[in-house]
Amino acid sequence: MIHEVDEALRRLLGESGLEASGVEVVFDAPTRDWAARRSAPTICVFLYDIREDATRRGSGQGEVYDDDGHLVARRTPPRWFDLTYLVTAWASRPQDEHRLLSQVLACLVATDTLPARLLTGTLAELGLTVGLDTAGAGLDAPAASDVWSALGGELKASLGVRVRAPLAGTTTAAAPPVTEGLVVRSAARHEGGEAAPGRRLRYTETSDPGPDGFAGPRERGPAPARRRRRGDRQP
């Protein structure tokens, strides 16, 4: 999920025209050594804090159906995490850095969610809203000065960006639906008697399974109509 958020941010910043103008978008740690090796205008999006939003943790399991309406798996609910990034601009002059940072700020504050068209992998499959908070005062993460101190560099103008994204739950395959009834076989009491034909319970309209019983090939019929639950929308 983390790399999918990275890719969505890279695409979002790319749409602002940064990459078209030759500005690199990287996700490296802006250490002193990294800064010394930098040679081109760069936007650095550094992930430095990951925390779960426990208030949104769900319970139970959801059901996954195939195109024919058969239950194929059960999935635990997603867990939500806050990913906090330190976004900085690097150029040869402070004026150029501020211009780049201003361009990034204008791009990020224009939306409070990552557009669905930019999501990939599990984020796209889940179809859930991925929140985006830029330069918010309530970012519950280490202060920028502490981050710069840990990186061994000097304090630099930066943007705090928080992305709230879901981590897909665990999927467990479900057993195939029961399509055969219960078969009871009986045998003659006298020695050498032949077994009587099987008697099927519950599914009286189904023919006898034959000598192979349940081991023989079976055809999956159409899925039964699911019972409407309270709160389901009317078609």
LOMAR-963512 format. One record per residue (C-alpha): residue number from 1; residue in three letters; z, y, x. Coordinates in pm, 1 decimal. Layout:
<sites>
<site pos="NUM" code="ALA" pz="Z" py="Y" px="X"/>
...
</sites>
This chain:
<sites>
<site pos="1" code="MET" pz="0.0" py="0.0" px="0.0"/>
<site pos="2" code="ILE" pz="83.0" py="243.5" px="282.8"/>
<site pos="3" code="HIS" pz="-259.5" py="217.6" px="442.7"/>
<site pos="4" code="GLU" pz="-416.5" py="270.5" px="98.4"/>
<site pos="5" code="VAL" pz="-222.8" py="596.0" px="57.5"/>
<site pos="6" code="ASP" pz="-340.5" py="699.6" px="405.1"/>
<site pos="7" code="GLU" pz="-699.8" py="635.8" px="305.5"/>
<site pos="8" code="ALA" pz="-662.7" py="832.1" px="-18.6"/>
<site pos="9" code="LEU" pz="-520.3" py="1131.4" px="169.2"/>
<site pos="10" code="ARG" pz="-798.7" py="1112.0" px="427.3"/>
<site pos="11" code="ARG" pz="-1060.0" py="1111.9" px="151.5"/>
<site pos="12" code="LEU" pz="-890.8" py="1398.0" px="-30.8"/>
<site pos="13" code="LEU" pz="-881.3" py="1613.8" px="281.4"/>
<site pos="14" code="GLY" pz="-1237.3" py="1514.0" px="361.9"/>
<site pos="15" code="GLU" pz="-1353.3" py="1651.2" px="26.4"/>
<site pos="16" code="SER" pz="-1213.4" py="1992.1" px="125.1"/>
<site pos="17" code="GLY" pz="-1482.7" py="2019.6" px="392.4"/>
<site pos="18" code="LEU" pz="-1267.7" py="1951.3" px="698.3"/>
<site pos="19" code="GLU" pz="-1464.8" py="1653.2" px="826.2"/>
<site pos="20" code="ALA" pz="-1796.1" py="1825.8" px="755.4"/>
<site pos="21" code="SER" pz="-1688.1" py="2112.0" px="982.1"/>
<site pos="22" code="GLY" pz="-1599.8" py="1874.4" px="1266.7"/>
<site pos="23" code="VAL" pz="-1222.5" py="1868.6" px="1214.6"/>
<site pos="24" code="GLU" pz="-1062.3" py="1528.8" px="1273.5"/>
<site pos="25" code="VAL" pz="-804.7" py="1387.8" px="1030.9"/>
<site pos="26" code="VAL" pz="-569.0" py="1148.4" px="1209.9"/>
<site pos="27" code="PHE" pz="-240.2" py="976.1" px="1132.5"/>
<site pos="28" code="ASP" pz="-94.4" py="966.4" px="1482.8"/>
<site pos="29" code="ALA" pz="255.0" py="1073.7" px="1582.2"/>
<site pos="30" code="PRO" pz="220.6" py="1428.8" px="1722.7"/>
<site pos="31" code="THR" pz="414.2" py="1365.5" px="2042.1"/>
<site pos="32" code="ARG" pz="393.8" py="1584.0" px="2350.9"/>
<site pos="33" code="ASP" pz="162.5" py="1334.0" px="2526.0"/>
<site pos="34" code="TRP" pz="-64.5" py="1311.0" px="2221.8"/>
<site pos="35" code="ALA" pz="-91.4" py="1689.8" px="2200.6"/>
<site pos="36" code="ALA" pz="-187.6" py="1705.9" px="2567.8"/>
<site pos="37" code="ARG" pz="-477.5" py="1464.6" px="2512.9"/>
<site pos="38" code="ARG" pz="-612.9" py="1642.8" px="2206.0"/>
<site pos="39" code="SER" pz="-947.0" py="1812.9" px="2268.0"/>
<site pos="40" code="ALA" pz="-1089.6" py="1890.2" px="1920.4"/>
<site pos="41" code="PRO" pz="-960.4" py="2071.0" px="1610.2"/>
<site pos="42" code="THR" pz="-738.3" py="1818.8" px="1435.7"/>
<site pos="43" code="ILE" pz="-531.8" py="1776.3" px="1123.0"/>
<site pos="44" code="CYS" pz="-246.0" py="1535.8" px="1190.8"/>
<site pos="45" code="VAL" pz="-92.4" py="1359.6" px="889.4"/>
<site pos="46" code="PHE" pz="215.9" py="1186.2" px="1029.3"/>
<site pos="47" code="LEU" pz="415.0" py="946.0" px="809.8"/>
<site pos="48" code="TYR" pz="779.2" py="965.2" px="909.8"/>
<site pos="49" code="ASP" pz="989.8" py="860.5" px="609.8"/>
<site pos="50" code="ILE" pz="967.7" py="579.7" px="350.6"/>
<site pos="51" code="ARG" pz="1222.8" py="545.7" px="70.6"/>
<site pos="52" code="GLU" pz="1232.2" py="347.9" px="-251.1"/>
<site pos="53" code="ASP" pz="1283.4" py="529.0" px="-579.4"/>
<site pos="54" code="ALA" pz="1545.5" py="291.5" px="-719.8"/>
<site pos="55" code="THR" pz="1556.3" py="477.1" px="-1051.9"/>
<site pos="56" code="ARG" pz="1210.2" py="339.4" px="-1134.0"/>
<site pos="57" code="ARG" pz="1281.3" py="-21.1" px="-1043.2"/>
<site pos="58" code="GLY" pz="1191.3" py="-246.9" px="-1335.2"/>
<site pos="59" code="SER" pz="1287.0" py="-599.2" px="-1433.2"/>
<site pos="60" code="GLY" pz="1127.5" py="-897.2" px="-1601.7"/>
<site pos="61" code="GLN" pz="769.1" py="-1013.7" px="-1563.1"/>
<site pos="62" code="GLY" pz="434.9" py="-904.5" px="-1699.9"/>
<site pos="63" code="GLU" pz="156.3" py="-1138.5" px="-1808.6"/>
<site pos="64" code="VAL" pz="-190.7" py="-1148.0" px="-1657.7"/>
<site pos="65" code="TYR" pz="-482.3" py="-1279.0" px="-1866.2"/>
<site pos="66" code="ASP" pz="-834.3" py="-1375.1" px="-1767.8"/>
<site pos="67" code="ASP" pz="-1152.6" py="-1258.1" px="-1938.8"/>
<site pos="68" code="ASP" pz="-1122.4" py="-1537.9" px="-2196.0"/>
<site pos="69" code="GLY" pz="-771.0" py="-1434.6" px="-2295.5"/>
<site pos="70" code="HIS" pz="-589.7" py="-1721.6" px="-2122.1"/>
<site pos="71" code="LEU" pz="-262.2" py="-1659.2" px="-1943.9"/>
<site pos="72" code="VAL" pz="-329.5" py="-1713.9" px="-1571.8"/>
<site pos="73" code="ALA" pz="-34.1" py="-1552.9" px="-1394.1"/>
<site pos="74" code="ARG" pz="291.9" py="-1365.6" px="-1425.8"/>
<site pos="75" code="ARG" pz="368.6" py="-1058.5" px="-1216.8"/>
<site pos="76" code="THR" pz="691.9" py="-878.9" px="-1140.7"/>
<site pos="77" code="PRO" pz="685.7" py="-503.2" px="-1204.4"/>
<site pos="78" code="PRO" pz="580.6" py="-274.3" px="-918.5"/>
<site pos="79" code="ARG" pz="838.9" py="-96.4" px="-706.2"/>
<site pos="80" code="TRP" pz="794.5" py="272.1" px="-631.7"/>
<site pos="81" code="PHE" pz="825.6" py="429.7" px="-289.2"/>
<site pos="82" code="ASP" pz="826.5" py="787.9" px="-161.8"/>
<site pos="83" code="LEU" pz="611.9" py="831.7" px="149.0"/>
<site pos="84" code="THR" pz="679.5" py="1159.8" px="329.0"/>
<site pos="85" code="TYR" pz="426.5" py="1305.3" px="570.7"/>
<site pos="86" code="LEU" pz="439.1" py="1588.8" px="822.9"/>
<site pos="87" code="VAL" pz="101.3" py="1764.6" px="818.6"/>
<site pos="88" code="THR" pz="10.1" py="1986.7" px="1113.3"/>
<site pos="89" code="ALA" pz="-301.4" py="2163.8" px="1241.2"/>
<site pos="90" code="TRP" pz="-406.0" py="2157.6" px="1607.8"/>
<site pos="91" code="ALA" pz="-657.2" py="2395.8" px="1762.9"/>
<site pos="92" code="SER" pz="-698.7" py="2612.1" px="2072.5"/>
<site pos="93" code="ARG" pz="-554.1" py="2923.8" px="1908.0"/>
<site pos="94" code="PRO" pz="-267.8" py="2974.9" px="1660.7"/>
<site pos="95" code="GLN" pz="-499.8" py="3173.6" px="1432.7"/>
<site pos="96" code="ASP" pz="-734.0" py="2874.4" px="1404.8"/>
<site pos="97" code="GLU" pz="-440.1" py="2641.4" px="1336.9"/>
<site pos="98" code="HIS" pz="-315.7" py="2864.8" px="1057.9"/>
<site pos="99" code="ARG" pz="-663.6" py="2879.1" px="905.6"/>
<site pos="100" code="LEU" pz="-686.4" py="2500.1" px="905.6"/>
<site pos="101" code="LEU" pz="-336.0" py="2464.2" px="766.4"/>
<site pos="102" code="SER" pz="-420.9" py="2711.2" px="491.1"/>
<site pos="103" code="GLN" pz="-728.4" py="2506.8" px="401.6"/>
<site pos="104" code="VAL" pz="-519.7" py="2190.6" px="384.4"/>
<site pos="105" code="LEU" pz="-256.6" py="2363.2" px="170.7"/>
<site pos="106" code="ALA" pz="-517.2" py="2487.0" px="-76.4"/>
<site pos="107" code="CYS" pz="-658.8" py="2134.7" px="-104.7"/>
<site pos="108" code="LEU" pz="-327.8" py="1957.1" px="-157.5"/>
<site pos="109" code="VAL" pz="-162.1" py="2198.3" px="-400.2"/>
<site pos="110" code="ALA" pz="-468.7" py="2187.1" px="-627.0"/>
<site pos="111" code="THR" pz="-351.8" py="1852.0" px="-765.9"/>
<site pos="112" code="ASP" pz="-20.3" py="1683.0" px="-833.5"/>
<site pos="113" code="THR" pz="-168.3" py="1331.4" px="-828.6"/>
<site pos="114" code="LEU" pz="-412.0" py="1149.1" px="-605.2"/>
<site pos="115" code="PRO" pz="-740.1" py="1120.9" px="-800.5"/>
<site pos="116" code="ALA" pz="-814.9" py="768.1" px="-919.0"/>
<site pos="117" code="ARG" pz="-1160.7" py="777.5" px="-757.4"/>
<site pos="118" code="LEU" pz="-995.8" py="799.1" px="-414.1"/>
<site pos="119" code="LEU" pz="-767.4" py="498.5" px="-459.3"/>
<site pos="120" code="THR" pz="-851.6" py="160.6" px="-307.9"/>
<site pos="121" code="GLY" pz="-705.2" py="-191.0" px="-297.3"/>
<site pos="122" code="THR" pz="-390.2" py="-257.5" px="-495.6"/>
<site pos="123" code="LEU" pz="-349.1" py="108.8" px="-588.3"/>
<site pos="124" code="ALA" pz="-683.3" py="98.5" px="-769.2"/>
<site pos="125" code="GLU" pz="-608.1" py="-240.2" px="-928.0"/>
<site pos="126" code="LEU" pz="-273.5" py="-131.5" px="-1070.7"/>
<site pos="127" code="GLY" pz="-425.2" py="176.5" px="-1232.1"/>
<site pos="128" code="LEU" pz="-97.1" py="370.7" px="-1207.3"/>
<site pos="129" code="THR" pz="-55.2" py="738.8" px="-1130.9"/>
<site pos="130" code="VAL" pz="14.8" py="816.4" px="-764.9"/>
<site pos="131" code="GLY" pz="211.5" py="1140.7" px="-746.8"/>
<site pos="132" code="LEU" pz="158.6" py="1408.8" px="-483.8"/>
<site pos="133" code="ASP" pz="408.1" py="1683.1" px="-398.1"/>
<site pos="134" code="THR" pz="316.2" py="1938.5" px="-131.0"/>
<site pos="135" code="ALA" pz="565.1" py="2171.9" px="38.9"/>
<site pos="136" code="GLY" pz="819.8" py="2104.5" px="-234.7"/>
<site pos="137" code="ALA" pz="1171.3" py="2234.8" px="-191.4"/>
<site pos="138" code="GLY" pz="1325.7" py="1911.5" px="-317.0"/>
<site pos="139" code="LEU" pz="1179.9" py="1673.8" px="-59.9"/>
<site pos="140" code="ASP" pz="1461.5" py="1431.6" px="16.1"/>
<site pos="141" code="ALA" pz="1368.3" py="1354.9" px="376.1"/>
<site pos="142" code="PRO" pz="1474.2" py="1449.4" px="730.0"/>
<site pos="143" code="ALA" pz="1424.4" py="1815.4" px="816.9"/>
<site pos="144" code="ALA" pz="1111.4" py="1910.3" px="1010.9"/>
<site pos="145" code="SER" pz="1322.5" py="2029.0" px="1303.4"/>
<site pos="146" code="ASP" pz="1484.5" py="1685.0" px="1328.8"/>
<site pos="147" code="VAL" pz="1141.7" py="1518.4" px="1326.2"/>
<site pos="148" code="TRP" pz="1012.7" py="1743.7" px="1604.2"/>
<site pos="149" code="SER" pz="1326.6" py="1679.3" px="1806.9"/>
<site pos="150" code="ALA" pz="1278.3" py="1303.3" px="1772.0"/>
<site pos="151" code="LEU" pz="913.4" py="1334.6" px="1875.4"/>
<site pos="152" code="GLY" pz="1007.0" py="1531.2" px="2185.3"/>
<site pos="153" code="GLY" pz="788.7" py="1828.8" px="2098.1"/>
<site pos="154" code="GLU" pz="831.0" py="2193.0" px="2011.2"/>
<site pos="155" code="LEU" pz="873.5" py="2311.1" px="1653.4"/>
<site pos="156" code="LYS" pz="538.7" py="2386.3" px="1490.8"/>
<site pos="157" code="ALA" pz="422.8" py="2515.6" px="1153.5"/>
<site pos="158" code="SER" pz="382.9" py="2216.2" px="920.8"/>
<site pos="159" code="LEU" pz="356.7" py="2104.6" px="559.2"/>
<site pos="160" code="GLY" pz="583.2" py="1847.0" px="401.9"/>
<site pos="161" code="VAL" pz="385.6" py="1614.1" px="172.9"/>
<site pos="162" code="ARG" pz="540.5" py="1343.0" px="-39.4"/>
<site pos="163" code="VAL" pz="339.4" py="1069.3" px="-210.8"/>
<site pos="164" code="ARG" pz="505.9" py="851.0" px="-473.5"/>
<site pos="165" code="ALA" pz="315.2" py="524.4" px="-485.6"/>
<site pos="166" code="PRO" pz="367.9" py="179.5" px="-642.3"/>
<site pos="167" code="LEU" pz="393.8" py="-140.0" px="-441.9"/>
<site pos="168" code="ALA" pz="241.1" py="-425.4" px="-641.0"/>
<site pos="169" code="GLY" pz="483.1" py="-692.2" px="-757.4"/>
<site pos="170" code="THR" pz="472.5" py="-1060.7" px="-676.1"/>
<site pos="171" code="THR" pz="216.4" py="-1263.1" px="-870.4"/>
<site pos="172" code="THR" pz="290.9" py="-1624.2" px="-965.2"/>
<site pos="173" code="ALA" pz="14.8" py="-1846.0" px="-1101.6"/>
<site pos="174" code="ALA" pz="83.0" py="-1983.1" px="-1447.8"/>
<site pos="175" code="ALA" pz="14.7" py="-2340.7" px="-1553.5"/>
<site pos="176" code="PRO" pz="-304.3" py="-2389.5" px="-1756.0"/>
<site pos="177" code="PRO" pz="-263.7" py="-2381.3" px="-2134.6"/>
<site pos="178" code="VAL" pz="-188.1" py="-2708.2" px="-2312.0"/>
<site pos="179" code="THR" pz="-504.7" py="-2827.6" px="-2484.9"/>
<site pos="180" code="GLU" pz="-407.6" py="-3189.7" px="-2556.4"/>
<site pos="181" code="GLY" pz="-150.9" py="-3329.7" px="-2794.2"/>
<site pos="182" code="LEU" pz="116.6" py="-3587.4" px="-2718.9"/>
<site pos="183" code="VAL" pz="-9.3" py="-3947.5" px="-2721.7"/>
<site pos="184" code="VAL" pz="215.0" py="-4242.0" px="-2808.5"/>
<site pos="185" code="ARG" pz="81.6" py="-4588.6" px="-2727.2"/>
<site pos="186" code="SER" pz="225.4" py="-4914.5" px="-2857.9"/>
<site pos="187" code="ALA" pz="165.5" py="-5276.4" px="-2758.9"/>
<site pos="188" code="ALA" pz="179.0" py="-5597.0" px="-2957.5"/>
<site pos="189" code="ARG" pz="507.0" py="-5785.1" px="-2936.3"/>
<site pos="190" code="HIS" pz="348.8" py="-6128.1" px="-2883.0"/>
<site pos="191" code="GLU" pz="239.4" py="-6223.7" px="-2534.8"/>
<site pos="192" code="GLY" pz="-123.2" py="-6143.5" px="-2447.6"/>
<site pos="193" code="GLY" pz="-170.0" py="-5895.5" px="-2731.3"/>
<site pos="194" code="GLU" pz="-397.4" py="-5595.9" px="-2682.1"/>
<site pos="195" code="ALA" pz="-260.3" py="-5242.2" px="-2687.7"/>
<site pos="196" code="ALA" pz="-306.7" py="-5058.3" px="-3014.5"/>
<site pos="197" code="PRO" pz="-503.8" py="-4731.1" px="-3017.8"/>
<site pos="198" code="GLY" pz="-307.1" py="-4422.5" px="-2920.5"/>
<site pos="199" code="ARG" pz="-153.0" py="-4208.7" px="-3192.5"/>
<site pos="200" code="ARG" pz="-173.0" py="-3830.9" px="-3138.4"/>
<site pos="201" code="LEU" pz="108.5" py="-3607.7" px="-3256.2"/>
<site pos="202" code="ARG" pz="77.2" py="-3248.1" px="-3374.0"/>
<site pos="203" code="TYR" pz="-294.3" py="-3210.2" px="-3293.2"/>
<site pos="204" code="THR" pz="-431.3" py="-3441.7" px="-3559.1"/>
<site pos="205" code="GLU" pz="-780.3" py="-3292.9" px="-3540.3"/>
<site pos="206" code="THR" pz="-827.6" py="-3399.9" px="-3175.7"/>
<site pos="207" code="SER" pz="-985.4" py="-3735.4" px="-3098.5"/>
<site pos="208" code="ASP" pz="-814.1" py="-4010.8" px="-2901.9"/>
<site pos="209" code="PRO" pz="-806.2" py="-3931.9" px="-2526.9"/>
<site pos="210" code="GLY" pz="-926.2" py="-4279.7" px="-2434.4"/>
<site pos="211" code="PRO" pz="-795.5" py="-4516.5" px="-2170.0"/>
<site pos="212" code="ASP" pz="-755.0" py="-4241.9" px="-1910.3"/>
<site pos="213" code="GLY" pz="-516.4" py="-4043.6" px="-2127.8"/>
<site pos="214" code="PHE" pz="-435.8" py="-3701.9" px="-1990.2"/>
<site pos="215" code="ALA" pz="-594.0" py="-3788.5" px="-1654.1"/>
<site pos="216" code="GLY" pz="-941.7" py="-3765.4" px="-1804.4"/>
<site pos="217" code="PRO" pz="-1154.8" py="-3448.8" px="-1806.2"/>
<site pos="218" code="ARG" pz="-1063.5" py="-3186.6" px="-2063.5"/>
<site pos="219" code="GLU" pz="-1242.8" py="-2884.3" px="-2199.2"/>
<site pos="220" code="ARG" pz="-1056.2" py="-2556.6" px="-2233.5"/>
<site pos="221" code="GLY" pz="-1095.9" py="-2414.7" px="-2579.5"/>
<site pos="222" code="PRO" pz="-1079.4" py="-2051.9" px="-2684.1"/>
<site pos="223" code="ALA" pz="-747.9" py="-1878.2" px="-2625.9"/>
<site pos="224" code="PRO" pz="-526.4" py="-1850.4" px="-2935.5"/>
<site pos="225" code="ALA" pz="-470.7" py="-1506.2" px="-3078.8"/>
<site pos="226" code="ARG" pz="-171.5" py="-1339.1" px="-2920.9"/>
<site pos="227" code="ARG" pz="110.1" py="-1231.4" px="-3146.0"/>
<site pos="228" code="ARG" pz="127.2" py="-854.8" px="-3180.6"/>
<site pos="229" code="ARG" pz="441.7" py="-710.8" px="-3026.2"/>
<site pos="230" code="ARG" pz="635.4" py="-417.8" px="-3150.3"/>
<site pos="231" code="GLY" pz="494.0" py="-99.5" px="-3003.4"/>
<site pos="232" code="ASP" pz="140.8" py="-237.0" px="-2948.8"/>
<site pos="233" code="ARG" pz="-129.2" py="9.6" px="-3046.4"/>
<site pos="234" code="GLN" pz="-354.6" py="-58.1" px="-3336.8"/>
<site pos="235" code="PRO" pz="-721.0" py="-111.6" px="-3241.3"/>
</sites>
